[in-house]
Amino acid sequence: MPLYHFDLRDGEAFVKDDEGMELPDVGRAQIEAVQSLAEMVRDIPVRASRPSGYPMGIEVRDAEGFLFSLSFAFMDRRRH
């Protein structure tokens, strides 16, 4: 099974996934990335404390390199 890496971006922080996860195909990696990003967003305890435009995301790669990314940004409508 192919090994997929899920690198995380949380504001200015970047966490490289050195371990990876074996998954059957890129479709399953997409599902895993969506679920992981949803958990990251859900775990923001107080969204109001995050500045408008605060980005979060997951960049997915395999042995050959970058495959795709998912992102989320908290946008305060009152500030834009």
C-alpha angles and dihedrals in degrees: 000000000000119000116233125194122209111203113193131218118193111173105303093343121101122191116191115212105226096170102051129187129261110233132167096242147341091274090063089046089055091052091048091050093050092049092047094049090048089054091049091052093044090052095060097113099198113016091186090067091061117087118246110271093028103164129215126176153148125231115199124205139167133199090292096050142256117013108169145321138221123203142186129189126191105228122190106212092204090062098050 
